[in-house]
């Protein structure tokens, strides 16, 4: 039989925090969600352009959205399992974006609709930051959570919870490329975390560092205004220096070799230019999903070393304090919303006693075995939470633990087809596709929920 209702703290009201709150309440628990922003949405909550005192830093916002951003996954795959992110024709004057790869505004509208549909907004304490999460003195099993309204002074309010679910994401701490000589270089540097619109780059020469989705999109966005845009790609051969097809002002280079006091930037391919701006799109690349939990103390029993959150059983529970501390949303290279939902279902059922965890020793054995598997594959520690090769295996394991069906086959196939289409047609994959049969299958599946 399920245990009595637990009072739970959820840190963050993005997609992970919202679905965690829903699943916890479905299990009879009483979640309280803490959110720094004034609205739900997390990383999908757009903030307009602002003058930042630290254009290379995280600024005052969690979100890294730029105005033109569109999803790089088709909407049919993205939605929560029982709340489809279905396309629909926009009525006259409606803000709806019916495209398969919609803009970020449409994703936020979807999350807002999800929060309204399941009455989650009343659970959220907006504009409230979590200052600390500590185990109760005396080892009583509860957690002391200290929070404070933004703008207020003082040490904050301490409350006690039976468990804490951390859903604060992993996109907030920019990482900067190391460029010899850049300290004496006279141009401007900024991180893509703080990029919003291309207009400030009118008639400038801009270098974009990175090979990720954000680097690709931002370089094209800026090219609409800049005199020249040069992409520095660490993965490109050292001899690379070529104009990108379809553009008169966009070039691909190997990585930057060094910068000079006269404003010149020299690439490893030997070419050089005088640039006005270096844009670091290094915070979203495969190597740089960063985890930061400043509110957790040593008694959380986890550490972050080379971007490995250690130790975590199945990337969720620290064995020493499980199930009273858990993490939702750490894996990357995934379809995020369905994964968040399945993780949340499992956590909620473990906390209610409907699903049992292995012993602490067994969980640690599982963690160590997983690390050995990564080492055998030659994967570095920073790839611990990279799920590019096994996300659906993980999703289906979680679903089985909860007595839930595995991820739909059409969703898996659509994800694979999109990856191939993106590789073959990086400029147009969002608007040209040939998987209409999968779209039809998805829409038929959605009928049971609409």
DOTIMAR-73878 format. One record per residue (C-alpha): residue number from 1; residue in three letters; x negated, y negated, z. Coordinates in nm, 3 decimals, padded with zeros to 5 digits. Layout:
REM DOTIMAR-73878
seq, type, u, v, w
NUM, ALA, X, Y, Z
...
//
This chain:
REM DOTIMAR-73878
seq, type, u, v, w
1, UNK, 00.000, 00.000, 00.000
2, UNK, -00.122, -00.354, -00.070
3, UNK, -00.263, -00.545, 00.226
4, UNK, -00.104, -00.855, 00.375
5, UNK, -00.122, -01.181, 00.182
6, UNK, -00.464, -01.344, 00.195
7, UNK, -00.542, -01.716, 00.191
8, UNK, -00.792, -01.764, -00.090
9, UNK, -01.005, -02.052, -00.216
10, UNK, -01.056, -02.078, -00.593
11, UNK, -01.331, -02.315, -00.708
12, UNK, -01.241, -02.472, -01.043
13, UNK, -00.921, -02.523, -01.245
14, UNK, -01.050, -02.444, -01.592
15, UNK, -00.931, -02.140, -01.783
16, UNK, -01.097, -01.900, -01.536
17, UNK, -00.960, -02.075, -01.228
18, UNK, -00.608, -02.098, -01.366
19, UNK, -00.580, -01.732, -01.462
20, UNK, -00.746, -01.629, -01.135
21, UNK, -00.486, -01.828, -00.941
22, UNK, -00.204, -01.663, -01.138
23, UNK, -00.334, -01.310, -01.087
24, UNK, -00.405, -01.367, -00.717
25, UNK, -00.054, -01.498, -00.660
26, UNK, 00.094, -01.209, -00.859
27, UNK, -00.069, -00.980, -00.604
28, UNK, 00.101, -01.167, -00.322
29, UNK, -00.194, -01.382, -00.215
30, UNK, -00.195, -01.757, -00.143
31, UNK, -00.463, -01.926, -00.355
32, UNK, -00.573, -02.288, -00.316
33, UNK, -00.757, -02.424, -00.621
34, UNK, -01.020, -02.697, -00.585
35, UNK, -01.085, -02.913, -00.894
36, UNK, -01.316, -03.214, -00.927
37, UNK, -01.131, -03.356, -01.228
38, UNK, -00.790, -03.521, -01.225
39, UNK, -00.640, -03.253, -01.449
40, UNK, -00.672, -02.887, -01.540
41, UNK, -00.881, -02.768, -01.832
42, UNK, -01.240, -02.750, -01.711
43, UNK, -01.477, -02.757, -02.005
44, UNK, -01.181, -02.822, -02.239
45, UNK, -01.099, -03.153, -02.068
46, UNK, -01.233, -03.420, -02.303
47, UNK, -01.386, -03.738, -02.167
48, UNK, -01.427, -04.038, -02.400
49, UNK, -01.763, -04.193, -02.493
50, UNK, -01.936, -04.360, -02.203
51, UNK, -02.264, -04.534, -02.142
52, UNK, -02.467, -04.291, -01.933
53, UNK, -02.759, -04.400, -01.721
54, UNK, -02.909, -04.059, -01.794
55, UNK, -02.837, -03.954, -02.155
56, UNK, -03.043, -03.638, -02.100
57, UNK, -02.857, -03.539, -01.784
58, UNK, -02.524, -03.388, -01.692
59, UNK, -02.364, -03.728, -01.644
60, UNK, -02.047, -03.748, -01.436
61, UNK, -01.843, -03.498, -01.635
62, UNK, -01.832, -03.121, -01.646
63, UNK, -01.715, -03.118, -02.005
64, UNK, -01.945, -03.121, -02.307
65, UNK, -01.677, -03.169, -02.573
66, UNK, -01.738, -03.392, -02.870
67, UNK, -01.445, -03.553, -03.048
68, UNK, -01.461, -03.343, -03.364
69, UNK, -01.509, -03.006, -03.194
70, UNK, -01.302, -02.715, -03.323
71, UNK, -01.296, -02.364, -03.185
72, UNK, -01.537, -02.114, -03.338
73, UNK, -01.295, -01.828, -03.271
74, UNK, -00.954, -01.784, -03.435
75, UNK, -00.679, -01.882, -03.198
76, UNK, -00.509, -01.542, -03.214
77, UNK, -00.806, -01.382, -03.036
78, UNK, -00.847, -01.655, -02.777
79, UNK, -00.528, -01.648, -02.573
80, UNK, -00.453, -01.477, -02.247
81, UNK, -00.316, -01.128, -02.299
82, UNK, 00.047, -01.203, -02.218
83, UNK, 00.056, -01.571, -02.315
84, UNK, -00.030, -01.594, -02.686
85, UNK, -00.221, -01.887, -02.829
86, UNK, 00.004, -01.867, -03.132
87, UNK, 00.007, -02.116, -03.419
88, UNK, 00.321, -02.303, -03.503
89, UNK, 00.416, -02.574, -03.745
90, UNK, 00.389, -02.918, -03.588
91, UNK, 00.707, -03.122, -03.589
92, UNK, 00.703, -03.481, -03.714
93, UNK, 00.521, -03.695, -03.459
94, UNK, 00.407, -03.388, -03.266
95, UNK, 00.046, -03.368, -03.144
96, UNK, 00.031, -02.995, -03.221
97, UNK, -00.264, -02.864, -03.421
98, UNK, -00.142, -02.553, -03.606
99, UNK, -00.479, -02.457, -03.758
100, UNK, -00.624, -02.113, -03.682
101, UNK, -00.939, -02.286, -03.557
102, UNK, -00.785, -02.586, -03.384
103, UNK, -00.948, -02.885, -03.224
104, UNK, -01.022, -02.895, -02.854
105, UNK, -00.705, -03.095, -02.784
106, UNK, -00.495, -02.793, -02.884
107, UNK, -00.686, -02.565, -02.647
108, UNK, -00.625, -02.808, -02.363
109, UNK, -00.254, -02.822, -02.449
110, UNK, -00.249, -02.442, -02.437
111, UNK, -00.409, -02.436, -02.090
112, UNK, -00.171, -02.705, -01.968
113, UNK, 00.124, -02.503, -02.100
114, UNK, -00.012, -02.194, -01.923
115, UNK, -00.035, -02.386, -01.595
116, UNK, 00.320, -02.515, -01.631
117, UNK, 00.464, -02.179, -01.737
118, UNK, 00.329, -02.004, -01.428
119, UNK, 00.379, -02.299, -01.189
120, UNK, 00.009, -02.331, -01.108
121, UNK, -00.027, -02.709, -01.084
122, UNK, 00.110, -02.720, -00.731
123, UNK, -00.174, -02.490, -00.622
124, UNK, -00.445, -02.732, -00.736
125, UNK, -00.610, -03.001, -00.526
126, UNK, -00.724, -03.244, -00.793
127, UNK, -01.019, -03.483, -00.761
128, UNK, -01.154, -03.268, -00.482
129, UNK, -01.509, -03.138, -00.473
130, UNK, -01.628, -02.836, -00.279
131, UNK, -01.928, -02.937, -00.072
132, UNK, -02.008, -02.606, 00.091
133, UNK, -01.893, -02.246, 00.120
134, UNK, -02.027, -02.066, 00.427
135, UNK, -01.943, -01.748, 00.613
136, UNK, -01.762, -01.804, 00.939
137, UNK, -01.985, -01.812, 01.244
138, UNK, -01.978, -01.481, 01.425
139, UNK, -01.935, -01.273, 01.108
140, UNK, -01.556, -01.267, 01.125
141, UNK, -01.527, -01.207, 00.753
142, UNK, -01.371, -01.543, 00.669
143, UNK, -01.532, -01.828, 00.478
144, UNK, -01.555, -02.190, 00.584
145, UNK, -01.490, -02.413, 00.283
146, UNK, -01.573, -02.782, 00.318
147, UNK, -01.420, -03.013, 00.059
148, UNK, -01.380, -03.386, 00.007
149, UNK, -01.167, -03.608, -00.214
150, UNK, -01.373, -03.792, -00.472
151, UNK, -01.458, -04.142, -00.357
152, UNK, -01.411, -04.062, 00.010
153, UNK, -01.697, -04.086, 00.255
154, UNK, -01.779, -03.859, 00.542
155, UNK, -01.855, -03.493, 00.587
156, UNK, -01.530, -03.369, 00.436
157, UNK, -01.260, -03.131, 00.556
158, UNK, -01.345, -02.779, 00.673
159, UNK, -01.091, -02.500, 00.626
160, UNK, -01.108, -02.124, 00.659
161, UNK, -01.020, -01.872, 00.388
162, UNK, -01.012, -01.494, 00.373
163, UNK, -01.205, -01.493, 00.046
164, UNK, -01.352, -01.727, -00.216
165, UNK, -01.331, -01.687, -00.594
166, UNK, -01.589, -01.896, -00.782
167, UNK, -01.471, -02.017, -01.124
168, UNK, -01.686, -02.326, -01.180
169, UNK, -01.821, -02.227, -01.521
170, UNK, -02.172, -02.246, -01.662
171, UNK, -02.198, -02.538, -01.901
172, UNK, -02.293, -02.830, -01.680
173, UNK, -02.672, -02.834, -01.646
174, UNK, -02.845, -02.944, -01.967
175, UNK, -03.180, -02.797, -02.058
176, UNK, -03.425, -03.007, -02.258
177, UNK, -03.674, -02.890, -02.521
178, UNK, -04.040, -02.944, -02.431
179, UNK, -04.201, -03.177, -02.689
180, UNK, -04.570, -03.265, -02.656
181, UNK, -04.621, -03.643, -02.667
182, UNK, -04.253, -03.732, -02.626
183, UNK, -04.315, -03.941, -02.313
184, UNK, -04.499, -04.197, -02.527
185, UNK, -04.255, -04.169, -02.821
186, UNK, -04.052, -04.494, -02.842
187, UNK, -03.720, -04.352, -02.966
188, UNK, -03.408, -04.252, -02.777
189, UNK, -03.341, -03.900, -02.648
190, UNK, -03.006, -03.759, -02.547
191, UNK, -02.847, -03.423, -02.478
192, UNK, -02.546, -03.292, -02.668
193, UNK, -02.364, -03.273, -02.334
194, UNK, -02.326, -03.649, -02.368
195, UNK, -02.246, -03.661, -02.742
196, UNK, -01.892, -03.760, -02.837
197, UNK, -01.868, -03.946, -03.171
198, UNK, -02.104, -04.016, -03.466
199, UNK, -02.049, -04.392, -03.504
200, UNK, -02.337, -04.499, -03.273
201, UNK, -02.580, -04.328, -03.515
202, UNK, -02.489, -04.540, -03.817
203, UNK, -02.791, -04.580, -04.050
204, UNK, -03.027, -04.410, -03.803
205, UNK, -03.269, -04.121, -03.848
206, UNK, -03.171, -03.844, -03.607
207, UNK, -03.340, -03.516, -03.517
208, UNK, -03.110, -03.245, -03.383
209, UNK, -03.284, -02.965, -03.193
210, UNK, -03.107, -02.629, -03.180
211, UNK, -02.957, -02.342, -03.376
212, UNK, -02.632, -02.297, -03.188
213, UNK, -02.274, -02.376, -03.284
214, UNK, -02.300, -02.720, -03.126
215, UNK, -02.621, -02.803, -03.316
216, UNK, -02.457, -02.697, -03.642
217, UNK, -02.141, -02.900, -03.583
218, UNK, -02.307, -03.210, -03.439
219, UNK, -02.567, -03.232, -03.715
220, UNK, -02.287, -03.235, -03.975
221, UNK, -02.086, -03.481, -03.770
222, UNK, -02.377, -03.724, -03.736
223, UNK, -02.467, -03.685, -04.105
224, UNK, -02.141, -03.864, -04.189
225, UNK, -02.290, -04.182, -04.039
226, UNK, -02.668, -04.148, -04.015
227, UNK, -02.923, -04.231, -04.281
228, UNK, -03.091, -03.894, -04.228
229, UNK, -03.043, -03.593, -04.002
230, UNK, -03.320, -03.338, -03.949
231, UNK, -03.246, -03.009, -03.772
232, UNK, -03.534, -02.856, -03.575
233, UNK, -03.467, -02.484, -03.541
234, UNK, -03.698, -02.280, -03.318
235, UNK, -03.598, -01.961, -03.497
236, UNK, -03.685, -02.094, -03.844
237, UNK, -04.015, -01.981, -04.000
238, UNK, -04.301, -02.222, -03.945
239, UNK, -04.305, -02.311, -04.316
240, UNK, -03.939, -02.417, -04.326
241, UNK, -03.857, -02.762, -04.467
242, UNK, -03.551, -02.769, -04.691
243, UNK, -03.245, -02.974, -04.769
244, UNK, -02.917, -02.818, -04.654
245, UNK, -02.679, -02.727, -04.941
246, UNK, -02.402, -02.980, -05.000
247, UNK, -02.577, -03.267, -04.820
248, UNK, -02.803, -03.547, -04.945
249, UNK, -02.920, -03.652, -04.598
250, UNK, -02.951, -03.326, -04.400
251, UNK, -03.269, -03.116, -04.373
252, UNK, -03.363, -02.797, -04.190
253, UNK, -03.710, -02.772, -04.035
254, UNK, -03.903, -02.546, -03.808
255, UNK, -03.939, -02.663, -03.447
256, UNK, -04.099, -02.995, -03.353
257, UNK, -04.473, -02.969, -03.299
258, UNK, -04.529, -03.306, -03.131
259, UNK, -04.417, -03.670, -03.115
260, UNK, -04.636, -03.978, -03.154
261, UNK, -04.647, -04.329, -03.010
262, UNK, -04.569, -04.490, -03.347
263, UNK, -04.229, -04.316, -03.358
264, UNK, -04.336, -04.030, -03.582
265, UNK, -04.216, -03.677, -03.509
266, UNK, -04.420, -03.394, -03.659
267, UNK, -04.267, -03.052, -03.728
268, UNK, -04.444, -02.716, -03.725
269, UNK, -04.393, -02.698, -04.101
270, UNK, -04.629, -02.995, -04.131
271, UNK, -04.367, -03.247, -04.238
272, UNK, -04.313, -03.563, -04.038
273, UNK, -04.063, -03.848, -04.011
274, UNK, -04.012, -04.163, -03.812
275, UNK, -03.698, -04.102, -03.610
276, UNK, -03.470, -04.317, -03.399
277, UNK, -03.306, -04.042, -03.192
278, UNK, -03.378, -03.687, -03.075
279, UNK, -03.059, -03.501, -02.992
280, UNK, -03.117, -03.194, -02.771
281, UNK, -02.851, -02.935, -02.859
282, UNK, -03.029, -02.684, -02.636
283, UNK, -02.767, -02.647, -02.366
284, UNK, -02.547, -02.408, -02.561
285, UNK, -02.798, -02.183, -02.733
286, UNK, -02.824, -01.815, -02.656
287, UNK, -03.096, -01.874, -02.401
288, UNK, -02.950, -02.160, -02.207
289, UNK, -02.618, -02.084, -02.045
290, UNK, -02.696, -02.214, -01.699
291, UNK, -02.543, -02.114, -01.368
292, UNK, -02.534, -02.352, -01.074
293, UNK, -02.358, -02.303, -00.740
294, UNK, -02.479, -02.593, -00.523
295, UNK, -02.206, -02.535, -00.266
296, UNK, -02.320, -02.179, -00.184
297, UNK, -02.572, -02.113, 00.093
298, UNK, -02.803, -01.822, 00.159
299, UNK, -02.523, -01.631, 00.326
300, UNK, -02.360, -01.587, -00.015
301, UNK, -02.636, -01.323, -00.060
302, UNK, -02.687, -01.415, -00.426
303, UNK, -02.971, -01.594, -00.600
304, UNK, -03.008, -01.741, -00.948
305, UNK, -03.342, -01.644, -01.098
306, UNK, -03.412, -01.711, -01.467
307, UNK, -03.037, -01.739, -01.512
308, UNK, -02.960, -01.401, -01.356
309, UNK, -02.700, -01.423, -01.079
310, UNK, -02.828, -01.146, -00.856
311, UNK, -02.704, -00.908, -00.729
312, UNK, -02.353, -00.876, -00.870
313, UNK, -02.157, -00.555, -00.912
314, UNK, -02.001, -00.563, -01.259
315, UNK, -02.098, -00.933, -01.282
316, UNK, -01.835, -01.019, -01.020
317, UNK, -01.896, -00.901, -00.663
318, UNK, -02.208, -00.951, -00.446
319, UNK, -02.225, -00.605, -00.282
320, UNK, -02.325, -00.737, 00.060
321, UNK, -02.012, -00.953, 00.102
322, UNK, -01.768, -00.789, -00.142
323, UNK, -01.480, -00.835, -00.188
324, UNK, -01.469, -01.164, 00.004
325, UNK, -01.679, -01.351, -00.253
326, UNK, -01.640, -01.306, -00.627
327, UNK, -01.731, -01.479, -00.953
328, UNK, -01.507, -01.511, -01.259
329, UNK, -01.641, -01.608, -01.600
330, UNK, -02.016, -01.553, -01.587
331, UNK, -02.049, -01.337, -01.904
332, UNK, -02.122, -01.517, -02.231
333, UNK, -02.111, -01.422, -02.598
334, UNK, -01.751, -01.314, -02.534
335, UNK, -01.391, -01.402, -02.608
336, UNK, -01.359, -01.585, -02.278
337, UNK, -00.990, -01.611, -02.184
338, UNK, -00.900, -01.238, -02.205
339, UNK, -01.219, -01.149, -02.017
340, UNK, -01.137, -01.403, -01.743
341, UNK, -00.790, -01.253, -01.714
342, UNK, -00.910, -00.894, -01.678
343, UNK, -01.176, -00.993, -01.424
344, UNK, -00.909, -01.179, -01.228
345, UNK, -00.669, -00.886, -01.235
346, UNK, -00.941, -00.663, -01.091
347, UNK, -01.041, -00.910, -00.819
348, UNK, -00.677, -00.964, -00.720
349, UNK, -00.610, -00.592, -00.693
350, UNK, -00.928, -00.526, -00.498
351, UNK, -00.834, -00.798, -00.250
352, UNK, -00.485, -00.655, -00.209
353, UNK, -00.624, -00.307, -00.150
354, UNK, -00.466, -00.153, -00.459
355, UNK, -00.809, -00.089, -00.610
356, UNK, -01.106, 00.031, -00.405
357, UNK, -01.464, -00.074, -00.457
358, UNK, -01.749, 00.175, -00.419
359, UNK, -01.965, 00.155, -00.108
360, UNK, -02.222, -00.122, -00.081
361, UNK, -02.501, 00.125, -00.157
362, UNK, -02.321, 00.261, -00.463
363, UNK, -02.264, -00.091, -00.594
364, UNK, -02.633, -00.174, -00.552
365, UNK, -02.728, 00.146, -00.734
366, UNK, -02.502, 00.043, -01.022
367, UNK, -02.663, -00.305, -01.036
368, UNK, -03.014, -00.158, -01.042
369, UNK, -02.920, 00.094, -01.310
370, UNK, -02.785, -00.189, -01.525
371, UNK, -03.110, -00.384, -01.485
372, UNK, -03.310, -00.078, -01.589
373, UNK, -03.091, -00.044, -01.897
374, UNK, -03.162, -00.406, -01.992
375, UNK, -03.535, -00.350, -01.947
376, UNK, -03.522, -00.041, -02.168
377, UNK, -03.357, -00.251, -02.438
378, UNK, -03.629, -00.512, -02.406
379, UNK, -03.385, -00.782, -02.300
380, UNK, -03.525, -01.059, -02.077
381, UNK, -03.376, -01.134, -01.737
382, UNK, -03.201, -01.445, -01.870
383, UNK, -02.986, -01.218, -02.091
384, UNK, -02.835, -01.041, -01.790
385, UNK, -02.490, -01.189, -01.851
386, UNK, -02.511, -01.182, -02.233
387, UNK, -02.229, -00.952, -02.345
388, UNK, -02.285, -00.972, -02.719
389, UNK, -02.318, -00.594, -02.749
390, UNK, -02.068, -00.468, -02.494
391, UNK, -01.790, -00.716, -02.417
392, UNK, -01.506, -00.488, -02.526
393, UNK, -01.650, -00.189, -02.343
394, UNK, -01.654, -00.406, -02.029
395, UNK, -01.304, -00.545, -02.094
396, UNK, -01.162, -00.197, -02.139
397, UNK, -01.333, -00.073, -01.821
398, UNK, -01.171, -00.357, -01.625
399, UNK, -00.835, -00.285, -01.784
400, UNK, -00.861, 00.083, -01.691
401, UNK, -00.943, -00.007, -01.329
402, UNK, -00.624, -00.212, -01.315
403, UNK, -00.401, 00.034, -01.497
404, UNK, -00.377, -00.208, -01.788
405, UNK, -00.394, -00.123, -02.162
406, UNK, -00.727, -00.171, -02.340
407, UNK, -00.793, -00.478, -02.552
408, UNK, -00.582, -00.466, -02.869
409, UNK, -00.758, -00.323, -03.173
410, UNK, -00.650, -00.614, -03.394
411, UNK, -00.822, -00.854, -03.154
412, UNK, -01.145, -00.656, -03.165
413, UNK, -01.135, -00.631, -03.544
414, UNK, -01.053, -01.000, -03.586
415, UNK, -01.349, -01.094, -03.367
416, UNK, -01.583, -00.880, -03.580
417, UNK, -01.445, -01.013, -03.909
418, UNK, -01.483, -01.372, -03.787
419, UNK, -01.846, -01.311, -03.695
420, UNK, -01.919, -01.182, -04.044
421, UNK, -01.728, -01.466, -04.208
422, UNK, -01.911, -01.723, -03.998
423, UNK, -02.248, -01.578, -04.098
424, UNK, -02.154, -01.570, -04.466
425, UNK, -01.977, -01.907, -04.483
426, UNK, -02.100, -02.125, -04.194
427, UNK, -01.971, -02.446, -04.353
428, UNK, -01.619, -02.323, -04.427
429, UNK, -01.541, -02.014, -04.215
430, UNK, -01.285, -02.206, -04.009
431, UNK, -01.075, -02.279, -04.315
432, UNK, -01.145, -01.982, -04.545
433, UNK, -01.079, -01.624, -04.434
434, UNK, -00.944, -01.297, -04.567
435, UNK, -00.800, -01.122, -04.261
436, UNK, -00.434, -01.207, -04.316
437, UNK, -00.340, -00.846, -04.236
438, UNK, -00.484, -00.890, -03.887
439, UNK, -00.307, -01.223, -03.843
440, UNK, 00.020, -01.052, -03.933
441, UNK, -00.051, -00.774, -03.683
442, UNK, -00.131, -01.029, -03.413
443, UNK, 00.188, -01.227, -03.478
444, UNK, 00.393, -00.907, -03.462
445, UNK, 00.228, -00.825, -03.129
446, UNK, 00.300, -01.174, -02.996
447, UNK, 00.675, -01.134, -03.048
448, UNK, 00.709, -00.940, -02.725
449, UNK, 00.589, -01.245, -02.529
450, UNK, 00.743, -01.535, -02.722
//
